[in-house]
């Protein structure tokens, strides 16, 4: 029987050691079908939710958002409601919330009091903010946002410096009060088949801001996890260099085995499975789902540095078919993953 807590096990993994069993990284809180705490939970500042209203949901920069059932109810920028038409106008449009007079001790305590699990058992990831690429695309849309990055470099960089100051103010006031187990960074800079930006543009326009955030973790000996969907492996030479020790979700469009060969256990791979093809057919069987889990673990876990970081995405809020499939999926990850290193 395992003797480590889920937290101890994932922290062992993030330190470059073999875990006692294969963790199943949680995006949704408790793991369906599993009578055990998840290995991780996430905390973000409640300041980032300040702009949300029941009848007018906006993100912190004023971008209208809407819940999209096809991606599990996650909020995405509302199509056609971009707030920044010309990057040169950003100073008139983009306004950071005023943080003057914030009682940081009281705010952090309130946020910590709302944690769903005991920190003794579950590793606490502190969300850093600073997804500058996603922020810009949400403000302008992909067409105008990518044009601005290519044609109006200095204005884009000035906007990033402005939003970075806001993120850093929050993070520097949270990190020592929270004392997180992991710093959670992220920015979706790639689609399934290719990155949205070149490695040079990534290195020159985005990496310096990530590095400033990562330095807070490096100075404190805190491991760093980076969320980046799509075929984003080309960016991880730079991200590992600034201290990133885990990547999720690593989707199948990446050459995962080659990435593991390059980085070994110094970069934890969270992914290796996707609900696609036969696995999303209406008549897919429970055994086919279980077998897909075993194939993923057999392929990517033998040399360590691997956690399962994937799930079926609900197609609606009350999607019972997906609920059942995720129960089957996570139960197999639990049972097969707990026995894998025995």
Secondary structure, DSSP 8 states (H G I E B T S, - for coil): ---S-HHHHHHHHHTTS--SS--B--SSSS-TT-SS--SEEEE--GGGGTT--TTS-B-TTS-BEEE-GGGTT-EEE-TT--S-S-GGGHHHH------TT--HHHHHHHHHHT-SS-TTTSEEEEE----HHHHHHHHH-HHHHHHHHHH-HHHHHHHHHHHHHHHHHHHHHHHHHH--SEEEEE---B-SSSBSS-HHHIIIIIHHHHHHHHHHHHTTT-EEEEE--SS-GGGHHHHHHTTEEEEEEE-TTS-HHHHHHHHGGGSEEEE-----GGGGSTT--HHHHHHHHHHHHHHHSTTS-EEB------SSTT-HHHHHHHHHHHHHHHHHHHHTT-
